[in-house]
Amino acid sequence: MLKTKSFIKKTRSGGVLKVVREHYLRDDIVCGWAPCEECGGGAAASRGPGSQPPPAPATGSGRLTDQPHPASRLCPEPHYVLPDTNVVLHQIDILEDPAIQNVIILQTVLQEVRHRSAPVYKRFKDVINNPEKHFYTFTNEHHKDTYIEQEQGESANDRNDRAIRVAVKWYNEHLKKSQSNIVQLQVILITNDRKNKERAVEDGLVAFTCDEYIKSLVGNPELVDRLACTSDASNEIENGRLIFTEHLPLSRVQQGIKSNRYFQGTFRANRDNYREATVWIHGEEGENKEVLVQGLKNLNRAVHEDVVAVELLPKEKWVTPSAVVLQDEGHVESDEEDEKEDLLKNIRAKKNSKPTGKVVGIIKRNWRSYCGMISKSQIKESTRHLFTPADRRIPRIRIETRQSSALENQRIIVVIDGWPRNSRYPNGHFVRSLGNAGDKETETEVLLLEHDVPHQPFSQAVLSFLPKMPWIITEQDLKRRMDLRHLYICSVDPPGCTDIDDALHSRELENGNLEVGVHIADVSHFIRPGNALDKESANRGTTVYLCDKRIDMVPDLLSSNLCSLRSNVERFAFSCIWEMTHNAEILHTTFTKSIINSKASLTYAEAQMRIDDENMHDDVTLGLRRLNKLAKILKKKRIDNGALTLSSPEVRFHIDSETHDPIDLQTKELKETNSMVEEFMLLANISVAQKIYEEFSECALLRKHPAPPPSNYDILVKAAKSQNLEIRTDSAKALADSLDKAEIPGSPYLNTLLRILTTRCMMQAVYFCSGMDTEFHHYGLASPIYTHFTSPIRRYSDVIVHRLLAVAINADTTYPDIMDKHKQQALCNNLNYRHKMAQYSQRASVAFHTQLFFKNKGFVDEVGYILFVKKNAIVVLIPKFGLEGTVLFEEKSKQSPKLHYSEEIPSLTVESTVFNMFDKVTVTITLDASNVQHQKIRMSLVEPVIPGVSVPRSSSLKNTAIEEPLVKKTRLS
C-alpha cells in the first residue's frame, strides 16, 4: 500500500541530493455510485477505527445518481461516461451542457488538464462543483487497484492513457460485483485518441469517440452543434490550391528568434481594414517596436491577440500603413482575392514606409469565445454557415449547425477549433444563443462578454465574507481611529452617484493656515487579504460604468452602503490631511484611519451653486469656497510645470424611466467644482505615492504615463501645419505651451480639436510595481511619482495602495503577497487589462445607446469637423453629440467619384473639392440597420456640395442655429 520512488539530483552548489517520494495507496476510496454495496452504499467507505477519509480530489466532487445517461443508439443500456484528457480539453462546451450528467472524472485526467490549460481547468472545476451535474472525481492515482507505474520506455502520455483504461476496466468489474446493479450498469470510455480507443476495445472495453457518442444521443440532437472540430492538418482535404503557407514548428521558431531572423510579438488586427495588422514586438532589444503586416497570405491565419513569430521582408518591400477603410463582406473566395489584394498595396514610398513582415509561425493562440451572428448559407439544405463576429478584428468563422433558421437574427457564441491551410476562414462550433439581436439586454450581454468583463452575480462564497447586518461602530473601532465626525465634511459627485469614494473638508487653523482633508472610503477594512471577496475583487479589478447600468467590483452592500461616504451616517475613512498656506503650499501631511460623518452629499452643480450664491455662509459652503480657491492655485502650478490639459468628447444620455431607452443625448457640462475635486484627488494620490514608495521601495504599487514616441505626434504636427500652426512635442511643457497658443480668429473650436487629436497621440497610463521598473514619471500630469488612492470602491489598485499605506503608518499588518514584487507586478498586469477592457466596454455602450437614440430620428443634419482624412473617406466629429463617424466616398453600389489623396499634409480631393483636417462640414446622420450584425451610424455629406456625392439637406437643420458644445477636459491620471 506504500510505493516509493527515489532519485538523485544535483544541487545548485554542486552537491548530490537523494530525493525519496512516498505514494500511499488505499482500499477505501469509494466509486461514487450511490447504491453501491461494495462501497458501503457509496456514502462512505468501510473503514476500520482510526482510518482516514480518502485523499481529497483536486476539486469538489459530487455523487453519481442511480439514473445514468440518456438513451444512446450506440449504447442503449444504462451507463456512465468517463472522458479522457483530450476530450475534456477540446470538448469542454459539451461537458458544460446541462444534458451531460453523471460523468466520472479521473484524478489522472484532472491533473493533466490542470497542467495543460488553466482556463479549461477553471471551467472544468466549475462544472465538477455544480451539484446538479453529478460529476464524480475518482482519485484513481491513490486506489490500490487502479494505480499503475510507468513502464520502462513508456511515455508519460501512454502511461496516463493506460491508467485511464485500467480505471474504466476496474469500474465495470466493480459495478458487476454489486448486488444493487440489477440492470448491469456500464462505464464507457470517451476518447478521440485513435490508438487509445483501439487498445480499449482490445481490452474488452466499450469506447467511442466524442463525435460518435454525442451524435448517438436520441434526446439531445442540439448537442451536435457544440462539438468542436478536431480534425488536424494532416486530414485536410485538398479542395483546390492551398491559400496559406505552413506554420513553422516551434523549435525552428525559437531558433530563429535567438538568431534574430524572426521576432516574437502580439498580433493586433486592424479594425478598419481586415487585410492589415500590426505585430508589437516583445522585449527591449528589438530595433523595431512594431512590424506592419499586409495581405491575407502574410497574415497567415493569425488571429487578433495571438502571439506570433514574424519575419521581416526585404526593405524594398516595406510599405506604409493603409489609409483605406475596408470591411470583409465575405462574398469572395477565389482568385479575385489576390487581384483585389494587389490593388490594396500601398505605394512603397521609402521615406514613409514602416518595417513590414509576414507571419511565419504561431507561438501561442489566444482564442476565446466570440459573440456575433450567423450568415446563413445560400444553399438551402446546407449545414455549413459563416459566423460573423461582433468584433471586426476577428475573421469570419465557418461552423456546422442544423439550427440555422432558428439562430438567424440571434446573437450567438462561437469558438474557433482550428484553421486549415486550404480555408479562407477558420473552423469553429456553436456554443449557445444569447438572444435576439438588437434586444437591449442581449446587446449589453454581448459587449460585456466581448470585453471580458466579469459580470456574473457574486457567489455565496464571496458574499459570506461581508459584514453581518446591522453593522455598528464599536468602542474598539473608536480607539483605533481618529474621530473626525465633528468636521464639516462633504462629498461632490455626479448626479445619481451611490458609490461615494471621496469627501473633502477645509477649515482655518488658529495659526492662520488652512487645514484641508481628503477622506477616502476605507474599503480595505472590509476586504481582507486572501479571502474569496478579495480574490473576486482582484479579478474584476474595476467597476464598469455602462450608460444604463453599473457592474460593481464589490458587492452592493459595500459599494452603495457601508463603504459609501453618504451624508449624515458614520463611516470609516482613510484620511489624508494637509496643513497649507493660503497659497496652497503644503507645510505638513498626515495620514490616518478615521471615522467621519459627511454633512452633505452634493452634485457638482449643487456645489457650484453654493460657491456662487453670495447669500450662503454655512460651514460647508465656506469650506467649498476655500477649496475652490486653493484648487485654482494648485492647477496653475501643475500647468506651469508642464501638465497637459487635453480634451475628449463625452456624452450623457437622458434615459426614459419606463422604457430605459435614451430620449436625449448631449455632451457633459463641466463646472469649476469638477476641477476642484480633481485637483485634490491628484494631490492626495501624489502624496500617498511618495509615502508608500518611501516605505516600500521594492513593492509600491504606482502608476506611470510614458512619454509618447516622437512618431506618435506625426499626425498632430501635420494637422497643425495644415492650419499654419506649429506644435512643439520635444517635452510636455513645450506641447502644453504650443497648444495654448494654437488659436485662429474665427475658428473657436480649432483648439479643442487639436487637444482631442493630442489625446489620441498619448500612450496608455499603466500600473506597475516599483521594484520591477525604473521609469516612474507621469507624462500627462508632469509628476515624478503617482498612484491611485482615491477610489477603492471602484478600483482594486486603490485597495492595495490603502493596505500599503496602512502598514506604513502602523495601522495594519503586512502579508506575503503584498511584499512580493513579482506577484505585485502580475496583479498590475491584470489591473491594466481590466482597466483597458472597462474603457472599451464603456465606449461600446455609448455607441449602442447612440444607435438607439437615432433609431427613430430618421435623417438628422448636423455640423461637424473633419478629424482624420483617409484615402477614400473622411472621419467627422459631431461636437453636439460627441459622435464620430465616417463619410465614405467609395461604395460598392455607387459609382466612385474621382479621388486624390495627399499624405504629406493629409488632404483628400473629391472631384474638385479639397478636404483638410479640421474643415467644417455638414453631414446627414442616420442609423444604417441594413446589417443587423453591425448596425452603425452612417454619415453622408451635405455641405460642401459635390454633384453626385452630396445628399440634399434634410429639414432638420433648416433655420437652426449651430451650437458649439462643451467638450470634456481630460486628465491622464
Secondary structure, 3 states (H helix, E strand, C coil): CEEEEEEEEECCCCCEEEEEEEEECECCCCCCECCCCCCCCCCCCCCCCCCCCCCCCCCCCCCECCCCCCCECCCCCCEEEEECHHHHHHCHHHHHCCCCCCEEEEHHHHHHHHHHCHHHHHHHHHHHCCCCCCEEEECHHHECCCCCCCCCCCCHHHHHHHHHHHHHHHHHHHHHHCCCCCCCCEEEEECCCHHHHHHHHHCCCCEECHHHHHHHECCCHHHHHHCCCCCCHHHCCCCCCCCCCCCCCHHHHHHHHHCCCEEEEEEEECCCECCEEEEEECCCCCCCCEEEEECHHHHCCCCCCCEEEEEECCHHHCECCCCCCECCCCCCCCCHHHHHHHHHCCCCCCCCCECEEEEEEEEECCCCEEEEEEECCCCCCCCEEEEEECCCCCCCEEEECCCHHHHCCEEEEEEEEECCCCCCCCEEEEEEEEEECCCHHHHHHHHHHHCCCCCCCCCHHHHCCCCCCCCCCCHHHHHHCEECCCCCCEEEECCCCCCCCEEEEEEECCCCCEEEEEEEECHHHCCCCCCHHHHHHHHHCECEECCCCEECCCCHHHHHHHCCCCECCEEEEEEEEEEECCCCCEEEEEEEEEEEEECEEEEHHHHHHHHHCCCCCCHHHHHHHHHHHHHHHHHHHHHHCCCCCEEECCEEEEECCCCCCEEEEEECCCCHHHHHHHHHHHHHHHHHHHHHHHHCCCCCEEEEECCCCHHHHHHHHHHHHHCCCCCCCCCHHHHHHHHHHCCCCCCCCHHHHHHHHHHHHCCCCEEEEHHHCCCCCECCCCECCCCCCCCCCCEHHHHHHHHHHHHHCCCCCCCHHHHCHHHHHHHHHHHHHHHHHHHHHHHHHHHHHHHHHHCCCCCEEEEEEEEEECCCEEEEEECCCCEEEEEECCCCCCCCCCEEEECCCCEEEECCEEEECCCEEEEEEEEECCCCCCCEEEEEEEECCCCCCCCCCCHHHCCCCCCCCCCEEECCC
